[in-house]
Amino acid sequence: MYFHRTTIGPVDLAFTDRHGGVSGVPFDSLNLAIEGDDSPEACAENLRLVLDDFAPGDLLADLHQVHGNRVVVAADGAAPRCDADGLVTGRAGVVLMVRAADCVPVLFADPGAGLIGAAHCGRLGLAGGVIPVALARLRDLGAVDVSAWVGPHVCGACYEVPADLQAEVGAVEPASVATTSWGTPSLDLGAGVRAQLEREGVTVVDVSRCTRESVDLYSYRRDGRDAGRLAGLIRIRP
């Protein structure tokens, strides 16, 4: 069920893998998508299984992700999904969730200040600054000493893009410029995210693995419409 799970002070966080759910082939088995070709009933059961194990009784705050840089304060769990790519809160008993299948899920915490956040960062989010926006929202709430966990995502050796697209994103974040293992232009989203976090003075905990290379993880680059979604989850314990 979990690719990585840890606790720091009053904060629990995790990134899921694709095991331990009820979805059938080709989504087998812990698909947490809210859209796509999988059974909605199976996805709902997968979500229930994860939440019952990770944070029984907590409310859920998640998003309709749009590859932008909007970050919202999740003051009220279980509210309708809004169009955004980041969440922050200081409220205990609310699980923040972002979904991914090659993009970078990032979880933030300042345990001392009792503040957490989550962001979904793809190519457009990296160029648009969703990471610094999320940090700004946390700091507006009073965060001072922020750590960030970088979850599974497609690596630079696998994420081929046209040269003009590489140049466009690289002009915004030079650390993202990379080359595939077969010698063509690519983007390293994780390197770009880490660079943005480090420039903001954030302590980075990189627990990533390449989604395209790991059969234990979902990858849109590898599987197309047959790819499910993994999740990054974080909460402050009640």
N, C-alpha and C positions, 0 to 999 in steps of 0.2 A: 504493500500500500504506500509506503514512504520511500522516496529516494534519499531524503535527508530529513532528520527531525532533531530539534534541540530545544533546550530551555535556558534562558538567561534571566535571572531574577524572576520577576512576575510574568515574564513574557514567554509564550510557547510559539514556536514557528516550525513549519515543515514545507517540503516540496514533495508532491506525490509522484509515483511512477504509474505504470499501466496495469498493475496486478492487484487482485483482490476484489474486483467488482463483478458485475453481472452482465455486462454487454457481451454480445456474441461477435463472431468473426464478421468483418475485419477489425472491429473496434476493441476486441477483447483486451482487458476487461473492465478497467476502472476509468472509463471515459467520462470526463466531467464537463463536456461541451454543453452549451445551451442552444447551439444551432448545428445543422448538419444532417446526415442521413441515418444516424443511429436512432434507436427507439427512445422517444422522450421519457417513457416510463423507466427504461433501463438507466438513463442518465440521472433521473431523479433519485432512483434507488442508490446509485453510486454516490451521489452527493450525500444522501442520508447516511450511508455507511461511513463515509469519511468524517462527517460532522459528529456523528455519534461516538466515534473513536477519538477524534482530536479534541473536541470541545463539547461534550454532552450538555445540552441545555442552553448553550449560547445562541445568540442571534447571528444571522449571516448578513454581511454587507458585501455585495459583489457588483459587477458592472456589465454593461454592454460596451465592450471595448471597441474603439474606433480608430486606433493608431494615431492618436493626437497627443496633446500635452495637458489636457484638463485634469486637474486633481481636485477631488471633493472631500469635504469633511464628512465622515460617516458617523454623524451624531446619533442617528436612529437606525439600529440594525433592522433587517427585514423590510426596509423601505423598497419601493420599486426601483429596478435597475435604471441608472441614468447613463447617458453617453459620456464616458470618460475613460481614462487609462490609469488613474491613480486614486488611492483612498488614504486618508489619515484619520486617526482618532485618539482620544485620550480616555475613552470609555471602556471600562472593563466589561467582559462578558459579550463582546462583539467580535466575531471572526471576520477579518478582512481577507478577501480572496481575489486573486487575479489568475487568469488562465493563459496557457501558452502551448505552442506546438513547434517551436523554433525560435520565437522571440524570447527576450530575456525577462523572466520574472524576478523582481527585486523586492526584498522585504527589509523594512527599516525599523529600528527600535532605539529609543532612549529610555532604558528601563528606569533610570533615576528620576526622570521627569514624568514617567508613566505615559509615554506617547509611542505610537507605532504607525507604520504606513506600509503600503504595498503599491507596486507599479508594474505595468506591463509595458516593455520597451522593445519595439521593433525598429526597423530602419527609419520609419517616419518619426517615431517617438524619440529616437536618438537625435536625429537632426532637429526636431522641434523642441527638444529640451525638457522632456517629461521628468527626467531625473532631477535636474536642478529645481524645477517647479515643485516637485514633491518635497524636496528638502526645504524649500522656502515655506511651504505650507506648514511643515512640521515645526520649523523655527518660529513661525508666526504664533504657533500654539505654545511655545516655550521650550522646545527641544534645544539642547546645548551639546550633548555628547552623543552623537548618532553613530550607530553601527549599521552596516548594510550587508545583507546576504544575497549573493548573486547565484541564481539557480540555473538549472539545465537550459541550454540553448544551442542552436546550431553554431559550430565553430567556424573560424575564418578559413580553415582548409577545405570546408565543404560548401560555403555560402557564396556560390558564383553569382556575379552580377555583371551587367555591361560596364565597359570602361567609363562611359559618361556618367552613369549612376554612381559608380565608385568615386569618381572625382567630385560629384555634387555633395555626397555625404562626407567625403574626406575633407572638403573645404570647411565644413562645420566642425567635424571631429577627426583630426588627422590620425588619432590612434586607432581608428576603425579600418584604415586601409590595410589590406592583406592580399595574399595570393593563395589560390586553391592548391591542393596537393598535386594537381595536374597542370599547374602553371598559368592559370588564367586569373583575371581580376576578381577580387572578392571583397567582402566586408566582414570584419570581426566585430560583431555587435558587442560581445562581452568585453573586449578590450576597450571599446569606446565607452561603455558604461563604467568600467573600472576607472578609466581616466577622468571621467566627469565626477565620479564620487571622490576620488583622491584630491582633485582640485578644490573640492568643497570641504576638505578636511575630515572626511568620513573614514572611519575604520572599516575596511572591506574584508569580508569573509567570503571567499570564492569557493563554493561547493559545487561548481558546475561540472557537467559532462556534456559532450556533443550529443544532441538529440538525434541527429541524422545517423550517427555511428552506433547508437545504442538501441538494441531491439527492446530494451526494457522501458523505453521512453517513446512518447509520440513525436512524430516529425512530419510536418506538412511537406517539406522538401523531399522526403523519402517516399511518402505514401499518398500525397495528394488528398483527395476527398475521403480516403479511407483512414485518415489520421484522426484520432481522438484528441482530447486536450488534457494536459496535466495541470496542476494548480500549485500556486504558492499560497500558504495560509499563515496568518499570524493573529495572535490575540493576547490581551492582558487578562490573566486569570481573575475571576470574580473574587 
